[in-house]
Amino acid sequence: YGWDVLSHPLYSLDIAPCAYHLYRALQHSLKNKEFDSLEEIKSHLTAFFEGKPKSFNKCGIFYLSEK
């Protein structure tokens, strides 16, 4: 399969500013990773999202307002 992770621009109209911390954390979790199948990607994403505490979204949104 030869999957490539494409970088996303620092600012995009497609991403709401309140979700920035989520995508940034996800980008870091994918750094230097290579997947051989769709199942490996699904497994990684499931572990990523399940590993975040419920307060992750709330904290990230409020952190952005402090900058």
VENZI-V111876 format. One record per pair of residues at least 12 apart in sequence whose ideal C-beta (glycine too) atoms are under 10 Angstrom apart, sorted by sequence separation. I is the first residue (numbers start at 0). GAP is how many residues later the second one is. D is the distance in whole Angstrom. If there is no record, write none. Layout:
i:I gap:GAP d:D
i:I gap:GAP d:D
//
This chain:
i:9 gap:14 d:10
i:29 gap:14 d:8
i:7 gap:15 d:7
i:28 gap:15 d:7
i:29 gap:15 d:9
i:7 gap:16 d:10
i:28 gap:16 d:9
i:7 gap:18 d:10
i:25 gap:18 d:10
i:28 gap:18 d:9
i:29 gap:18 d:9
i:7 gap:19 d:7
i:25 gap:19 d:8
i:28 gap:19 d:5
i:6 gap:20 d:8
i:27 gap:20 d:10
i:28 gap:20 d:10
i:4 gap:22 d:8
i:25 gap:22 d:6
i:28 gap:22 d:9
i:24 gap:23 d:8
i:25 gap:23 d:9
i:4 gap:25 d:5
i:4 gap:26 d:8
i:21 gap:26 d:10
i:25 gap:26 d:10
i:4 gap:27 d:9
i:21 gap:27 d:9
i:24 gap:27 d:8
i:4 gap:28 d:7
i:4 gap:29 d:9
i:2 gap:30 d:9
i:3 gap:30 d:9
i:4 gap:30 d:9
i:21 gap:30 d:8
i:2 gap:31 d:7
i:24 gap:31 d:8
i:1 gap:32 d:9
i:2 gap:32 d:5
i:0 gap:33 d:10
i:1 gap:33 d:10
i:2 gap:33 d:8
i:0 gap:34 d:7
i:1 gap:34 d:9
i:2 gap:34 d:9
i:21 gap:34 d:8
i:0 gap:35 d:6
i:2 gap:35 d:9
i:20 gap:35 d:8
i:21 gap:35 d:7
i:24 gap:35 d:8
i:0 gap:36 d:6
i:20 gap:36 d:8
i:23 gap:36 d:9
i:0 gap:37 d:8
i:2 gap:37 d:9
i:2 gap:38 d:7
i:18 gap:38 d:8
i:20 gap:38 d:8
i:21 gap:38 d:6
i:0 gap:39 d:9
i:17 gap:39 d:8
i:20 gap:39 d:3
i:21 gap:39 d:9
i:0 gap:40 d:9
i:19 gap:40 d:8
i:20 gap:40 d:8
i:18 gap:41 d:8
i:19 gap:41 d:9
i:20 gap:41 d:10
i:17 gap:42 d:8
i:18 gap:42 d:9
i:20 gap:42 d:6
i:17 gap:43 d:5
i:19 gap:43 d:10
i:20 gap:43 d:7
i:16 gap:44 d:9
i:17 gap:44 d:10
i:19 gap:44 d:6
i:15 gap:45 d:10
i:18 gap:45 d:10
i:17 gap:46 d:7
i:16 gap:47 d:6
i:17 gap:47 d:9
i:19 gap:47 d:10
i:16 gap:48 d:10
//
